[in-house]
């Protein structure tokens, strides 16, 4: 009985149509029909295995079915031509194909069978690349090329080691009943059968190294190509090729291979947008090309517009007829969702990673998301890196590919209950709140925020050594932190309650690191989320600081006035002392000195009455500069020195730095240039110790101006330019204007 006759008999025996068999096996209806009619002969091994699984054949029925598909001589060279066909529109991987071919040819005949493991995330085209390279290498392995689908990441169960050995031995003529029942013995039989032969094995879709290691021939004349979504780091003797995303030029090659150059080159900007929407993932680009090929009237822009909706992107990509773009493997085409899903061992963990909209995932944040200790979370995240689900460009920092991120968000909304999603977001916001308040404690231990926040800062979530380390951590997290706050404001009730405290804890960080415009936006968000009068007063006062630094002078005065009234109404005298001081300071800075003196003196009196020594030191400095600018130089200089001495006694580095800075400027005005330069250098050093970048820039600008005017102009330009660069990064418009003015004057 021929293969086609047996196929028809088995199909009818299980009572299914050709269409149903096609759906079960992943083959097309046309292919099933051609095989049954006998117009298609010698199906490749992957096709046979798909049909065996779909028909549920086992033991003797399976052996008979597989024998009928082979030529009469089931031995050598019957293993030739067992590779799947090359993908019709394979493109964009020329350099990687050359690398596979060159590495295997160079490694051949060196005492052991060379092994090359092609690894990468779902959809990168590992199988297509391996098949293409195997066809290129076929002539170098005249005794045959054997393809084996291991189902490591597939909707079907992964082959056990013995099942894989049985299929491999079947490909070289050993019947299933003759395969030893022990893995070690079956592996020895493989080595015996392949001894002295030149055979190329393509072991596709491996689950792990253990699934592959017993299939490796001993003879140096053979070679092995494996593909896997996992890094097969423990596969002895293997070389590795990490298959990443397509470069833009390679992505264009894929599109041109399907659509032709004319259609692609007609819309270069839209093609670039489409490629980025597909995350430069070969499978996604192929699916997009298939959709455009099926709709010749569509412009590239039409599809790009449809893909602009992130939530619908996977649906749009999966809607096309992708038969021509699927991996040429035993598993055939799997749409993007399925391709991603079978990669994931712990779907709940993966879904949690999609709850919070983050650009990257730091280890501490990952632990909060997964609700695990740091060490356990790191193990989970590193396992996901090994599976090419997460990528890691730096230690303890991870990120998802764009389309995997879309899939993770989709899975979070489908598989996690609302309460669980809220809990994940709340844990992340709470982590950020504790980190922010801990940075405040390290930077400004007398800050009013710390008393207001109860004990929220007393359990540091990460254990920062100092403020500089805390600020560096916040720098790395800032885009994520902003995104999480905005998400909490829109979606999470419990998380939203924590946002005002988080934003208040960020005051020292944003003052020193910026950008100020981002800080102001977060304050406005926090104000919408709280009705507590003291919290609102603190936030409004902070808003005044941002407005002052953004050059919004009238708005800043209004905010400080409002903060004073809110604190006074709430009966919070400490807050009132702080707000009145800020109001007076701002009035003095913008030249309204006749209005500034009363609030400054009121604030100083309140600070002394309440025993707020750090605040008193700050007020002494502000009053000193106010009197100096009003022409009362002796009184002004005395108050500034009082501020310096009090800050030194308190160990307040920031206050001491500001006092030294002002003493430097006053010394220069008094003609004591060397003393002034020395004080400015000390101030810059102190600001650097606490990582106050705005303070460093302010000092550099003044130091450069003094050196340029009283010393060498070239020597003065360098610190001014350094200050200008920092101010630009911080987005502090007042500081930026000062630096630009200093540079213009020095150059003039």
C-alpha positions as CSV (number, residue, x, y, z in Angstrom):
1,X,0.0,0.0,0.0
2,X,1.3,3.4,-0.9
3,X,1.8,6.3,1.5
4,X,-1.1,8.1,0.0
5,X,-3.4,5.1,0.3
6,X,-2.3,4.6,4.0
7,X,-2.9,8.3,4.7
8,X,-6.4,8.1,3.3
9,X,-7.2,4.9,5.2
10,X,-6.0,6.3,8.6
11,X,-7.8,9.6,8.1
12,X,-11.1,7.8,7.3
13,X,-10.5,5.4,10.2
14,X,-10.5,8.3,12.7
15,X,-13.5,9.9,10.9
16,X,-12.1,13.2,9.9
17,X,-12.1,15.2,6.6
18,X,-9.1,16.5,4.8
19,X,-9.9,19.9,6.1
20,X,-10.0,18.6,9.7
21,X,-6.7,16.8,9.2
22,X,-5.2,20.0,7.8
23,X,-6.3,21.9,10.9
24,X,-4.9,19.3,13.3
25,X,-1.6,18.9,11.5
26,X,-0.8,22.5,10.5
27,X,-0.6,21.4,6.8
28,X,-2.7,22.9,4.0
29,X,-5.7,21.1,2.6
30,X,-4.0,21.2,-0.8
31,X,-0.9,19.4,0.6
32,X,-3.1,16.7,2.2
33,X,-4.9,16.1,-1.1
34,X,-1.7,15.9,-3.1
35,X,-0.3,13.3,-0.7
36,X,-3.4,11.2,-0.8
37,X,-3.5,11.3,-4.6
38,X,0.2,10.5,-4.9
39,X,1.0,13.6,-6.9
40,X,3.3,14.6,-4.1
41,X,5.9,12.0,-3.2
42,X,8.6,11.6,-0.6
43,X,7.2,14.0,2.0
44,X,9.9,15.4,4.3
45,X,10.3,14.1,7.8
46,X,8.6,17.0,9.5
47,X,5.4,16.5,7.4
48,X,5.4,12.8,8.3
49,X,5.7,13.5,12.0
50,X,2.9,16.1,11.9
51,X,0.6,13.6,10.2
52,X,1.6,10.9,12.7
53,X,0.7,13.2,15.6
54,X,-2.5,14.4,14.0
55,X,-3.7,10.8,13.3
56,X,-2.6,9.5,16.7
57,X,-0.5,6.7,15.1
58,X,1.7,4.5,17.4
59,X,3.8,1.4,17.4
60,X,3.4,-0.8,14.3
61,X,0.9,1.5,12.6
62,X,3.4,4.4,13.0
63,X,6.3,2.2,11.7
64,X,4.3,1.1,8.7
65,X,3.2,4.7,7.9
66,X,6.8,6.0,8.1
67,X,8.2,3.2,6.0
68,X,5.6,3.8,3.3
69,X,6.9,7.4,3.0
70,X,10.5,6.2,2.4
71,X,12.1,4.8,-0.7
72,X,12.4,1.0,-0.7
73,X,15.9,1.3,0.7
74,X,15.3,2.6,4.1
75,X,19.0,2.9,4.8
76,X,21.5,5.1,3.2
77,X,21.2,7.4,1.3
78,X,17.5,7.5,2.2
79,X,18.2,10.3,4.7
80,X,19.0,12.8,1.9
81,X,16.4,15.4,1.2
82,X,14.8,15.2,4.6
83,X,15.1,18.9,5.2
84,X,12.0,21.1,5.0
85,X,11.8,23.4,2.0
86,X,13.4,26.8,2.1
87,X,11.0,29.6,3.0
88,X,9.9,31.3,-0.2
89,X,10.4,34.8,0.9
90,X,13.5,34.2,3.1
91,X,15.5,37.5,3.2
92,X,17.4,39.8,5.5
93,X,19.6,37.2,7.1
94,X,22.4,36.8,4.5
95,X,25.2,37.6,6.9
96,X,23.9,35.1,9.5
97,X,23.5,32.4,6.9
98,X,27.1,32.9,5.9
99,X,28.2,32.8,9.5
100,X,26.5,29.5,10.1
101,X,27.9,27.9,6.9
102,X,31.4,29.2,7.5
103,X,31.5,28.2,11.1
104,X,30.4,24.7,10.5
105,X,32.6,24.2,7.5
106,X,35.6,25.6,9.5
107,X,34.8,23.3,12.4
108,X,34.3,20.1,10.4
109,X,36.6,17.1,10.8
110,X,38.2,18.4,14.0
111,X,37.7,15.3,16.1
112,X,34.1,15.8,17.2
113,X,30.9,16.7,15.4
114,X,30.6,20.5,15.4
115,X,27.4,21.9,17.0
116,X,26.0,25.3,16.3
117,X,23.1,26.5,18.5
118,X,21.0,29.2,17.0
119,X,19.1,31.0,19.8
120,X,16.7,33.9,20.1
121,X,13.2,35.0,21.0
122,X,10.1,33.8,19.3
123,X,9.6,35.1,15.8
124,X,13.3,35.9,15.0
125,X,13.4,33.3,12.3
126,X,15.7,30.8,13.9
127,X,14.2,27.8,12.0
128,X,14.1,29.6,8.6
129,X,17.7,30.5,9.0
130,X,18.7,27.0,10.1
131,X,16.9,25.4,7.2
132,X,18.4,27.8,4.7
133,X,21.9,27.2,6.0
134,X,21.3,23.5,6.1
135,X,20.4,23.5,2.4
136,X,23.6,25.4,1.6
137,X,25.6,22.8,3.5
138,X,23.8,19.8,2.0
139,X,26.5,18.9,-0.5
140,X,29.1,18.7,2.3
141,X,27.0,15.9,3.9
142,X,26.4,13.4,1.2
143,X,25.1,10.7,3.5
144,X,22.1,12.7,4.4
145,X,20.4,15.6,6.1
146,X,18.0,14.8,8.9
147,X,15.5,17.3,10.3
148,X,13.9,16.6,13.7
149,X,11.3,18.8,15.3
150,X,11.7,18.6,19.1
151,X,8.5,20.6,20.1
152,X,10.4,22.3,22.8
153,X,8.3,25.4,22.6
154,X,5.1,24.2,20.8
155,X,1.5,23.6,21.4
156,X,2.3,19.9,21.3
157,X,4.2,18.3,24.2
158,X,8.0,18.4,23.9
159,X,9.6,15.2,22.8
160,X,11.1,13.2,25.7
161,X,14.8,12.2,25.2
162,X,13.7,8.7,24.3
163,X,11.1,9.9,21.9
164,X,13.6,12.1,20.1
165,X,16.1,9.3,19.9
166,X,13.4,7.0,18.5
167,X,12.5,9.5,15.8
168,X,16.2,10.0,14.9
169,X,16.8,6.3,14.7
170,X,13.7,5.9,12.6
171,X,15.1,8.4,10.2
172,X,18.2,6.1,9.7
173,X,16.1,2.9,9.3
174,X,15.7,1.6,12.8
175,X,12.1,0.5,13.6
176,X,10.6,1.7,16.8
177,X,10.4,-1.7,18.3
178,X,14.2,-2.1,17.8
179,X,15.0,1.1,19.7
180,X,16.4,0.3,23.2
181,X,14.2,1.4,26.1
182,X,17.1,3.1,27.9
183,X,18.2,6.6,26.8
184,X,21.9,5.8,27.1
185,X,21.6,2.6,25.0
186,X,19.5,4.4,22.4
187,X,22.0,7.2,22.3
188,X,24.8,4.7,21.7
189,X,22.9,3.2,18.9
190,X,22.6,6.7,17.3
191,X,26.3,7.1,17.5
192,X,26.8,3.6,16.0
193,X,24.5,4.2,13.1
194,X,26.1,7.6,12.2
195,X,29.7,6.4,12.7
196,X,31.7,6.9,9.5
197,X,28.9,8.9,7.9
198,X,28.7,12.5,6.8
199,X,25.3,13.5,8.1
200,X,23.9,16.9,9.0
201,X,21.3,17.0,11.8
202,X,19.0,19.9,12.2
203,X,17.4,19.7,15.7
204,X,14.7,22.3,15.7
205,X,13.0,23.9,18.6
206,X,14.9,22.4,21.5
207,X,13.5,22.8,25.0
208,X,16.9,22.6,26.7
209,X,20.3,21.1,26.5
210,X,19.2,17.8,28.0
211,X,16.8,17.2,25.1
212,X,19.6,17.5,22.6
213,X,22.8,16.1,24.2
214,X,21.9,12.4,23.6
215,X,21.2,13.1,19.9
216,X,24.7,14.3,19.1
217,X,26.8,12.0,16.8
218,X,30.3,11.2,17.9
219,X,31.8,11.2,14.4
220,X,33.5,14.4,13.3
221,X,32.1,13.9,9.8
222,X,28.7,14.8,11.1
223,X,27.4,18.2,12.1
224,X,24.5,19.5,14.2
225,X,22.5,22.7,14.0
226,X,20.1,23.3,16.9
227,X,17.5,26.0,17.4
228,X,16.0,27.1,20.6
229,X,14.4,30.0,22.4
230,X,16.5,29.0,25.4
231,X,20.2,29.7,25.7
232,X,21.7,26.2,25.5
233,X,24.7,27.2,27.7
234,X,25.2,23.7,29.1
235,X,25.3,21.9,25.7
236,X,28.9,20.6,25.7
237,X,31.0,21.6,22.7
238,X,28.4,23.9,21.2
239,X,29.1,27.2,19.6
240,X,26.3,29.8,19.8
241,X,24.7,32.3,17.5
242,X,22.4,34.8,19.1
243,X,19.7,35.8,16.6
244,X,18.4,39.2,17.3
245,X,16.1,41.7,15.6
246,X,16.5,42.7,12.0
247,X,18.6,45.7,11.2
248,X,16.5,48.4,9.3
249,X,18.2,47.5,6.0
250,X,17.5,43.8,6.5
251,X,13.9,44.5,7.4
252,X,13.5,46.4,4.1
253,X,14.9,43.4,2.3
254,X,12.1,41.2,3.8
255,X,9.4,43.6,2.7
256,X,10.9,44.0,-0.8
257,X,11.1,40.2,-1.2
258,X,7.3,40.1,-0.8
259,X,6.0,43.5,-2.1
260,X,8.7,44.4,-4.6
261,X,10.9,47.5,-4.5
262,X,8.5,49.9,-6.1
263,X,5.8,49.6,-3.4
264,X,8.4,49.7,-0.6
265,X,10.4,52.6,-1.9
266,X,7.4,54.7,-2.6
267,X,6.7,55.3,1.1
268,X,10.1,55.3,2.9
269,X,8.8,57.1,6.1
270,X,5.8,54.9,6.4
271,X,7.8,51.7,5.8
272,X,10.2,52.8,8.6
273,X,7.1,53.3,10.9
274,X,5.8,49.9,10.0
275,X,9.1,48.2,10.7
276,X,9.3,49.8,14.1
277,X,5.7,48.9,14.9
278,X,6.7,45.3,14.1
279,X,9.6,45.7,16.6
280,X,11.9,44.7,13.7
281,X,10.8,41.1,14.4
282,X,11.0,39.0,11.3
283,X,7.8,37.1,11.9
284,X,5.9,40.3,12.5
285,X,7.4,41.9,9.5
286,X,6.5,38.9,7.4
287,X,2.9,39.0,8.7
288,X,2.7,42.7,7.8
289,X,4.0,42.0,4.4
290,X,1.5,39.2,3.9
291,X,-1.4,41.6,4.8
292,X,-0.1,44.2,2.3
293,X,0.4,41.5,-0.4
294,X,-3.2,40.4,0.2
295,X,-4.4,43.9,-0.2
296,X,-2.7,45.4,-3.3
297,X,-4.8,48.6,-3.1
298,X,-3.5,49.3,0.5
299,X,-0.7,51.8,1.0
300,X,1.9,51.0,3.5
301,X,0.5,53.9,5.5
302,X,-2.9,52.2,5.7
303,X,-1.5,49.2,7.5
304,X,0.8,51.4,9.7
305,X,-2.3,53.4,10.7
306,X,-4.1,50.2,11.7
307,X,-1.1,49.1,13.7
308,X,-0.9,52.4,15.6
309,X,-3.4,51.1,18.1
310,X,-1.2,49.1,20.3
311,X,-4.0,47.1,21.9
312,X,-5.1,45.8,18.5
313,X,-1.7,45.4,17.0
314,X,-1.4,41.6,17.6
315,X,-4.8,41.1,16.1
316,X,-3.9,43.1,13.0
317,X,-0.6,41.2,12.5
318,X,-2.3,37.8,13.0
319,X,-5.1,38.6,10.5
320,X,-3.1,38.0,7.4
321,X,-2.5,34.8,5.5
322,X,1.0,34.0,6.7
323,X,1.5,30.6,5.1
324,X,4.3,31.9,3.0
325,X,6.1,33.4,5.9
326,X,5.8,30.7,8.6
327,X,8.9,28.9,9.8
328,X,9.6,26.0,7.5
329,X,9.5,23.5,10.4
330,X,7.4,20.6,11.6
331,X,5.3,22.9,13.7
332,X,4.4,25.1,10.7
333,X,3.0,28.6,11.3
334,X,2.0,29.7,14.7
335,X,0.5,33.2,15.0
336,X,2.3,35.7,17.2
337,X,0.3,35.0,20.4
338,X,0.9,31.3,20.2
339,X,4.6,31.8,19.4
340,X,4.9,33.9,22.5
341,X,2.7,31.8,24.7
342,X,4.6,28.6,24.3
343,X,7.8,30.3,25.4
344,X,6.5,31.0,28.8
345,X,6.7,28.5,31.6
346,X,5.1,30.7,34.3
347,X,2.3,32.7,32.6
348,X,1.2,34.5,35.8
349,X,4.7,35.9,36.3
350,X,4.9,37.0,32.7
351,X,1.4,38.6,32.9
352,X,2.5,40.6,36.0
353,X,5.4,42.0,34.0
354,X,2.7,43.6,31.7
355,X,0.7,45.3,34.5
356,X,2.9,48.5,34.9
357,X,3.9,50.4,31.8
358,X,7.7,50.4,32.2
359,X,10.5,51.1,29.7
360,X,12.8,48.8,31.6
361,X,12.5,46.6,34.7
362,X,15.2,47.1,37.4
363,X,15.7,44.2,39.8
364,X,14.1,45.9,42.8
365,X,11.1,46.9,40.7
366,X,10.9,43.3,39.3
367,X,10.9,41.9,42.8
368,X,8.0,44.2,43.6
369,X,6.1,43.2,40.5
370,X,6.6,39.5,41.2
371,X,6.1,39.9,44.9
372,X,9.3,37.9,45.6
373,X,12.5,38.6,47.6
374,X,15.3,40.1,45.5
375,X,17.2,36.8,45.1
376,X,14.1,34.8,44.0
377,X,13.0,37.6,41.6
378,X,16.4,37.7,40.0
379,X,16.3,33.9,39.4
380,X,12.9,34.3,37.7
381,X,14.1,37.3,35.6
382,X,17.3,35.6,34.6
383,X,15.4,32.5,33.5
384,X,13.3,34.7,31.3
385,X,16.5,36.1,29.8
386,X,17.7,32.6,29.1
387,X,14.4,32.0,27.3
388,X,14.8,35.2,25.3
389,X,11.6,36.6,26.7
390,X,13.4,39.3,28.6
391,X,16.5,41.1,27.3
392,X,19.2,42.5,29.6
393,X,21.6,45.2,28.4
394,X,23.0,45.9,31.8
395,X,23.3,44.0,35.2
396,X,20.0,43.9,37.1
397,X,18.1,45.8,34.3
398,X,15.7,44.0,32.0
399,X,13.3,44.9,29.2
400,X,10.7,43.3,27.0
401,X,10.7,43.4,23.2
402,X,8.0,45.8,22.0
403,X,5.6,43.1,20.8
404,X,6.2,41.0,23.8
405,X,5.4,44.0,25.9
406,X,2.1,44.3,24.0
407,X,1.4,40.6,24.6
408,X,2.3,40.9,28.3
409,X,-0.2,43.8,28.8
410,X,-2.8,41.8,26.9
411,X,-2.2,38.8,29.1
412,X,-2.3,40.9,32.3
413,X,-5.8,42.2,31.3
414,X,-7.1,38.8,30.4
415,X,-5.6,36.5,33.0
416,X,-5.1,38.6,36.1
417,X,-8.0,39.8,38.3
418,X,-8.5,43.5,38.7
419,X,-7.5,43.2,42.4
420,X,-4.2,41.4,41.5
421,X,-3.4,44.0,38.8
422,X,-4.0,46.8,41.4
423,X,-1.8,45.0,43.9
424,X,1.1,44.9,41.4
425,X,0.8,48.6,40.7
426,X,0.5,49.4,44.4
427,X,3.7,47.4,45.2
428,X,5.6,49.3,42.6
429,X,4.4,52.7,43.7
430,X,5.1,51.8,47.3
431,X,8.7,50.8,46.4
432,X,9.2,54.1,44.6
433,X,7.7,56.0,47.6
434,X,10.0,54.4,50.1
435,X,13.0,54.9,47.8
436,X,12.1,58.6,47.3
437,X,11.7,59.2,51.0
438,X,14.9,57.4,51.8
439,X,16.7,59.6,49.4
440,X,15.2,62.6,51.2
441,X,16.3,61.3,54.6
442,X,19.9,60.8,53.3
443,X,20.0,64.2,51.6
444,X,18.0,66.4,54.0
445,X,17.5,64.5,57.3
446,X,15.6,67.5,58.8
447,X,13.1,67.7,56.0
448,X,9.5,68.3,57.0
449,X,8.4,65.5,54.6
450,X,10.0,62.9,56.8
451,X,7.9,63.8,59.8
452,X,4.7,64.0,57.7
453,X,5.4,60.6,56.1
454,X,5.3,58.7,59.4
455,X,7.7,55.8,59.2
456,X,7.4,55.3,55.5
457,X,11.1,56.2,55.0
458,X,12.4,54.1,57.9
459,X,12.6,50.9,56.0
460,X,14.8,51.5,53.0
461,X,13.7,49.1,50.3
462,X,17.1,48.9,48.6
463,X,19.6,50.1,51.2
464,X,21.2,53.2,49.7
465,X,24.7,54.0,51.0
466,X,24.2,57.7,50.6
467,X,22.1,60.3,48.8
468,X,24.3,60.1,45.6
469,X,23.6,56.4,45.3
470,X,19.9,57.0,45.9
471,X,19.8,59.7,43.3
472,X,21.6,57.5,40.8
473,X,19.0,54.8,41.3
474,X,16.2,57.4,40.8
475,X,18.0,58.6,37.7
476,X,17.8,55.1,36.2
477,X,14.2,54.7,37.3
478,X,12.9,58.2,36.4
479,X,11.1,57.3,33.1
480,X,9.5,54.3,34.8
481,X,8.6,56.2,37.9
482,X,6.8,58.9,35.9
483,X,5.0,56.3,33.9
484,X,3.9,54.4,37.0
485,X,2.7,57.6,38.7
486,X,0.5,58.5,35.7
487,X,-0.8,55.0,35.5
488,X,-1.6,54.9,39.2
489,X,-3.5,58.2,38.9
490,X,-5.7,56.8,36.1
491,X,-6.1,53.2,37.2
492,X,-5.2,52.3,40.8
493,X,-7.1,53.4,43.8
494,X,-4.7,52.1,46.4
495,X,-1.7,53.1,44.4
496,X,-3.1,56.5,43.8
497,X,-3.3,57.2,47.5
498,X,0.5,56.7,47.7
499,X,1.3,59.1,44.9
500,X,1.3,62.4,46.9
501,X,3.8,61.0,49.4
502,X,5.9,59.7,46.6
503,X,6.0,63.1,44.8
504,X,6.8,64.9,48.1
505,X,9.7,62.5,48.6
506,X,11.1,63.4,45.3
507,X,11.7,67.1,46.1
508,X,15.5,66.9,46.7
509,X,16.0,64.6,43.8
510,X,14.2,66.9,41.3
511,X,15.7,70.1,42.7
512,X,19.2,68.7,42.1
513,X,18.6,66.5,39.0
514,X,15.5,67.7,37.2
515,X,13.9,68.0,34.8
516,X,11.9,70.7,36.5
517,X,9.0,70.5,34.0
518,X,8.5,66.8,34.8
519,X,8.5,67.6,38.5
520,X,5.8,70.2,38.0
521,X,3.7,67.8,36.0
522,X,3.9,65.2,38.8
523,X,3.0,67.8,41.4
524,X,-0.2,68.7,39.5
525,X,-1.0,65.0,39.3
526,X,-0.5,64.5,43.0
527,X,-2.7,67.6,43.8
528,X,-5.6,66.0,41.9
529,X,-5.2,62.9,44.1
530,X,-5.3,64.4,47.6
531,X,-7.8,66.3,49.6
532,X,-5.6,66.5,52.8
533,X,-5.0,70.2,53.6
534,X,-1.4,69.7,54.8
535,X,-0.4,67.5,51.9
536,X,-1.9,70.0,49.5
537,X,-0.1,72.9,51.2
538,X,3.3,71.1,50.8
539,X,2.6,70.2,47.1
540,X,1.5,73.8,46.3
541,X,4.7,75.1,47.9
542,X,6.8,72.7,45.9
543,X,4.9,73.8,42.8
544,X,6.0,77.4,43.6
545,X,9.6,76.2,43.6
546,X,9.2,74.6,40.1
547,X,7.5,77.8,38.8
548,X,10.4,79.9,40.1
549,X,12.9,77.7,38.4
550,X,10.9,77.7,35.2
551,X,10.9,81.5,35.1
552,X,7.2,81.7,36.0
553,X,7.6,84.4,38.6
554,X,4.0,85.6,39.1
555,X,2.8,82.0,39.3
556,X,5.5,81.1,41.8
557,X,4.5,84.1,44.1
558,X,0.8,83.0,43.8
559,X,1.7,79.4,44.8
560,X,3.8,80.4,47.7
561,X,1.0,82.8,48.9
562,X,-1.5,79.9,48.6
563,X,0.8,77.5,50.5
564,X,1.1,80.0,53.4
565,X,-2.7,80.3,53.7
566,X,-3.2,76.5,53.5
567,X,-0.6,75.8,56.2
568,X,-2.0,78.6,58.4
569,X,-5.6,77.3,58.0
570,X,-4.4,73.8,58.9
571,X,-2.7,75.1,62.0
572,X,0.7,73.8,60.7
573,X,3.2,76.3,62.0
574,X,6.2,74.4,60.8
575,X,4.8,74.4,57.3
576,X,3.8,78.1,57.6
577,X,7.4,79.0,58.6
578,X,8.7,77.2,55.5
579,X,6.2,78.6,53.1
580,X,6.6,82.2,54.4
581,X,10.3,81.9,54.0
582,X,9.9,80.6,50.4
583,X,7.6,83.6,49.6
584,X,10.1,86.1,51.0
585,X,13.0,84.5,49.3
586,X,11.3,84.6,45.9
587,X,10.2,88.2,46.3
588,X,13.8,89.1,47.1
589,X,15.2,87.2,44.2
590,X,12.9,88.9,41.6
591,X,13.7,92.3,43.0
592,X,10.6,93.1,45.1
593,X,12.7,93.7,48.1
594,X,10.3,96.1,49.8
595,X,7.8,93.3,50.0
596,X,10.3,90.6,50.9
597,X,11.7,91.7,54.2
598,X,8.5,91.2,56.3
599,X,7.9,87.5,55.3
600,X,11.6,86.8,55.6
601,X,11.8,88.2,59.2
602,X,8.5,86.4,60.1
603,X,9.9,83.1,58.8
604,X,13.1,83.6,60.8
605,X,11.2,84.3,63.9
606,X,9.0,81.2,63.4
607,X,12.0,79.0,62.8
608,X,13.7,80.2,66.0
609,X,10.5,79.9,68.0
610,X,9.9,76.3,66.8
611,X,13.6,75.3,67.1
612,X,14.0,74.6,63.4
613,X,17.8,75.2,63.3
614,X,18.3,74.0,59.7
615,X,15.6,76.3,58.4
616,X,17.0,79.2,60.6
617,X,20.4,78.8,58.9
618,X,18.7,79.1,55.5
619,X,16.8,82.2,56.5
620,X,19.9,83.8,57.8
621,X,21.5,83.4,54.4
622,X,18.5,84.7,52.5
623,X,18.2,87.7,54.8
624,X,21.9,88.3,54.5
625,X,21.8,88.4,50.7
626,X,18.6,90.5,50.9
627,X,20.4,93.2,53.1
628,X,23.5,93.1,50.9
629,X,21.5,93.7,47.7
630,X,19.7,96.5,49.5
631,X,23.0,98.2,50.2
632,X,23.4,97.1,53.8
633,X,26.6,95.3,53.1
634,X,28.0,95.0,56.7
635,X,24.7,93.6,58.0
636,X,24.3,91.3,55.0
637,X,27.8,89.8,55.3
638,X,27.4,89.3,59.0
639,X,24.2,87.3,58.5
640,X,25.7,85.2,55.7
641,X,28.6,84.3,58.0
642,X,26.1,83.4,60.8
643,X,24.4,81.1,58.4
644,X,27.7,79.4,57.4
645,X,28.6,78.8,61.1
646,X,25.2,77.4,62.0
647,X,25.2,75.1,59.0
648,X,28.7,73.9,59.9
649,X,27.6,73.2,63.5
650,X,24.6,71.3,62.2
651,X,26.6,69.3,59.7
652,X,24.3,70.5,57.0
653,X,26.5,70.1,53.9
654,X,24.0,71.6,51.4
655,X,23.4,74.7,53.6
656,X,27.2,75.0,54.1
657,X,27.7,74.8,50.3
658,X,25.2,77.5,49.7
659,X,26.7,79.8,52.3
660,X,30.3,79.2,50.9
661,X,29.0,80.0,47.4
662,X,27.5,83.3,48.6
663,X,30.6,84.2,50.7
664,X,32.6,83.6,47.5
665,X,30.5,86.1,45.5
666,X,30.5,88.7,48.3
667,X,34.3,88.3,48.6
668,X,34.7,89.0,44.9
669,X,32.5,92.1,45.2
670,X,34.8,93.3,48.0
671,X,37.8,92.9,45.8
672,X,39.1,89.7,47.6
673,X,39.3,87.7,44.4
674,X,41.5,84.8,45.7
675,X,39.2,84.4,48.7
676,X,36.2,84.4,46.5
677,X,37.6,81.8,44.1
678,X,38.6,79.6,47.0
679,X,35.1,79.8,48.6
680,X,33.5,79.0,45.2
681,X,35.7,76.0,44.7
682,X,34.8,74.8,48.2
683,X,31.1,75.3,47.4
684,X,31.3,73.3,44.2
685,X,33.1,70.5,46.0
686,X,30.5,70.3,48.7
687,X,27.6,70.3,46.2
688,X,29.4,67.4,44.4
689,X,29.6,65.4,47.6
690,X,25.8,65.4,47.9
691,X,25.3,65.0,44.1
692,X,23.4,68.3,43.9
693,X,23.9,68.9,40.1
694,X,22.1,72.2,40.0
695,X,24.3,73.5,42.8
696,X,27.4,72.3,41.0
697,X,26.3,74.0,37.8
698,X,25.5,77.3,39.7
699,X,28.9,77.3,41.3
700,X,30.7,76.5,38.0
701,X,28.9,79.3,36.3
702,X,30.0,81.8,38.9
703,X,33.5,80.5,39.2
704,X,34.0,80.6,35.4
705,X,32.6,84.2,35.3
706,X,35.1,85.3,38.1
707,X,38.1,83.6,36.4
708,X,37.1,85.0,33.0
709,X,36.8,88.5,34.3
710,X,39.8,88.6,36.7
711,X,42.1,85.9,35.3
712,X,42.4,84.0,32.0
713,X,39.3,84.2,29.9
714,X,40.0,80.7,28.3
715,X,40.3,79.2,31.8
716,X,36.9,80.7,32.7
717,X,35.1,79.4,29.7
718,X,35.5,75.7,30.5
719,X,33.5,75.7,33.8
720,X,30.8,77.9,32.3
721,X,30.3,75.5,29.4
722,X,30.2,72.6,31.9
723,X,27.6,74.4,33.8
724,X,25.6,75.1,30.7
725,X,25.5,71.4,29.8
726,X,24.2,70.5,33.3
727,X,21.6,73.2,33.2
728,X,20.4,72.1,29.8
729,X,20.0,68.5,31.1
730,X,18.1,69.7,34.2
731,X,15.7,71.8,32.3
732,X,16.1,74.6,34.9
733,X,15.3,77.7,32.9
734,X,16.6,80.2,35.4
735,X,19.9,78.4,35.8
736,X,20.1,78.0,32.0
737,X,19.6,81.7,31.4
738,X,22.3,82.5,34.0
739,X,24.8,80.1,32.3
740,X,24.0,81.5,28.9
741,X,24.5,85.1,30.2
742,X,27.8,84.1,31.8
743,X,29.0,82.5,28.6
744,X,28.0,85.5,26.5
745,X,29.8,87.9,28.9
746,X,32.9,85.8,29.0
747,X,33.0,85.6,25.2
748,X,32.3,89.3,24.8
